């Protein structure tokens, strides 16, 4: 008769069983997407208890999220049914809190210390910035907190960055404020036990004897502090069982170091490395395309996913004229599949590299009254920076709008505090002019004094100036000038943190939307535009539990799966993102991002790109992502499938440039013909040529596509970035 443990082992495939029953010692399990890693991780703990007779109290299982920890505890309770003791399972942070409270004397901390979450920490930094008058226009306390976290964890940063300078100035004061409150932030929860273990041999030895076996999930996401902690606790026996996938390492921007996994064997001599390559999620057609993408990665452990689900559809690759076409046709395709197969909206997912891309899809979904949710983020018109700009435009359009005035003064007027705002708004309420009185400088002079008065006058003067000319401008011009006059463009472009970049990208997307509306309706006024935005309902009246279509960034999709997945905007400078072009490691992470996106699909996968995209008030030609060249064309279907021979790479120390022909179909040619002029060029351009443009100056050709009169070149200009130009239009002068 089989024991419960033997019965469990019989449910595993050979790869999983080998991983679960491997001998003790350092072990790395390379668990491909959808290969059952949680089952293996929990199964390893069960095997140690049932077969090797390891006490449950000697095993710790670490994860990265509370959700993953809860799932693991559920699996352990199921597999060890009837056992009074279970292994400890939780996040790195909860493990360290447990250590600090249980061994407070050894760690030198009060046993009843407080834990400051992100909001608490941001509030402390905000207070310190105010108290020490270290505020910098446009820099938020949250941005400073992010840099302080990076400094504490030994991360790299640019010391010239204004946020970094503030963070370095405030770090000591911040830590002192935490100490006086007997509190620790999330970074300290890891750093304090690590330092204690390094300096206190008795404490280190105690923990090493207590936890004979350490099991870690998502090992590719560990940072340097977490890796050091794990190695110290596991020493000297090194019973470290790590499960992860270097192909899914996509969080370097928050400190994750995939080399902890890649160099596991070097850092822990004698380590065994096993692979889980059987996938239980996707069809073989999807896996083959994903394998093509990831196998071209520069640094990875070799593995190739396979499945017994050999029947299925080819991956669909489609090109669209513009992003609006992409959004309209994809939503139509989703509706078609729903009607044909009876699937719910939650069976689908639309994935994109950056949140800014969601606008096109949100507007189409609202127009057709299709309920949707933006997973892991706010809907486009709910994002702070977008709401700030809309409020500024509302003041330009309607100076009586008290709510808009309150928001712009609070969020966009530096040096004007809440007390001053209350005085200004309060004084207007007793006037027949309402808040329009603020446009009169004498009103501000009579209400405020000192620095706040000067700051408010300066801020409002720009509003008055823009109002005076707004009716003579096109809608898109008003929006462009408002972005500058409000100070938002300067604020977000000067700061180099990820949050500021994302916000600026959303504002650029808002600009693009205004430009597109101006193109469609040249006579559209600002007031009409704002009315349209107010009517862009997010269908809040629907029940919260109603079926909704998930929209999300690829980062937010990690760990999820859907029957039908649409990966949109698969273009150069989107994925790979333009910010990744200077580093081969960054390019590789972008490749892994696309791989993660593709492996979310169970039954159908669609990849798409636009041939032209509105950027900064002009329509720019786009190249499909270089990563698409790595997919065997026989695995793809649809208009937009390139041949491999049409792609050509050029590599340098600084970047990888790509040259290939955009797939030409009758529909593609029809769209392109509407965008072309009649200027012809007989000049032959090659990658590496130095050229001159009348507006952008001198630059270097980094890519080209098409031929004859359809030739397009991508040129890297100093000060203007990378531009994709139609040679027929550009009138480029070849210098070398």
LINRA-V303543 format. One record per run of one state. SS is the DSSP state (H for helix, E for strand, L for the rest). FROM is the first residue (numbers start at 1). TO is the last residue. If there is no record, write none. Layout:
# LINRA-V303543
[[SS | FROM | TO] [SS | FROM | TO]]
This chain:
# LINRA-V303543
[[L | 1 | 3] [H | 4 | 9] [L | 10 | 13] [H | 14 | 20] [L | 21 | 26] [E | 27 | 31] [L | 32 | 36] [H | 37 | 50] [L | 51 | 55] [H | 56 | 58] [E | 59 | 63] [L | 64 | 65] [H | 66 | 79] [L | 80 | 87] [E | 88 | 91] [H | 92 | 102] [L | 103 | 103] [H | 104 | 107] [L | 108 | 113] [E | 114 | 116] [L | 117 | 117] [H | 118 | 131] [L | 132 | 140] [H | 141 | 152] [L | 153 | 161] [H | 162 | 180] [L | 181 | 182] [E | 183 | 185] [H | 186 | 199] [L | 200 | 200] [H | 201 | 210] [L | 211 | 212] [E | 213 | 216] [L | 217 | 218] [H | 219 | 221] [L | 222 | 223] [H | 224 | 234] [L | 235 | 239] [E | 240 | 244] [L | 245 | 245] [H | 246 | 248] [L | 249 | 251] [H | 252 | 254] [L | 255 | 258] [H | 259 | 262] [L | 263 | 263] [H | 264 | 267] [L | 268 | 271] [E | 272 | 276] [L | 277 | 277] [E | 278 | 278] [L | 279 | 283] [H | 284 | 295] [L | 296 | 305] [E | 306 | 306] [L | 307 | 314] [E | 315 | 320] [L | 321 | 322] [H | 323 | 341] [L | 342 | 344] [H | 345 | 347] [E | 348 | 352] [L | 353 | 354] [H | 355 | 367] [L | 368 | 371] [E | 372 | 374] [L | 375 | 379] [H | 380 | 382] [L | 383 | 383] [H | 384 | 397] [L | 398 | 401] [H | 402 | 412] [L | 413 | 417] [H | 418 | 429] [L | 430 | 433] [H | 434 | 439] [L | 440 | 440] [H | 441 | 447] [L | 448 | 449] [H | 450 | 470] [L | 471 | 474] [H | 475 | 485] [L | 486 | 487] [H | 488 | 494] [L | 495 | 497] [H | 498 | 520] [L | 521 | 525] [H | 526 | 534] [L | 535 | 548] [E | 549 | 553] [H | 554 | 557] [L | 558 | 561] [E | 562 | 567] [L | 568 | 570] [E | 571 | 571] [L | 572 | 572] [E | 573 | 574] [L | 575 | 576] [E | 577 | 577] [H | 578 | 580] [L | 581 | 583] [H | 584 | 598] [L | 599 | 600] [E | 601 | 610] [L | 611 | 611] [E | 612 | 615] [L | 616 | 617] [E | 618 | 621] [L | 622 | 623] [E | 624 | 624] [L | 625 | 625] [H | 626 | 630] [L | 631 | 632] [H | 633 | 635] [E | 636 | 637] [L | 638 | 643] [H | 644 | 646] [E | 647 | 651] [L | 652 | 655] [E | 656 | 660] [L | 661 | 665] [H | 666 | 675] [L | 676 | 689] [E | 690 | 693] [L | 694 | 696] [E | 697 | 705] [L | 706 | 707] [H | 708 | 710] [L | 711 | 711] [E | 712 | 717] [L | 718 | 720] [E | 721 | 726] [H | 727 | 730] [L | 731 | 732] [E | 733 | 734] [L | 735 | 736]]
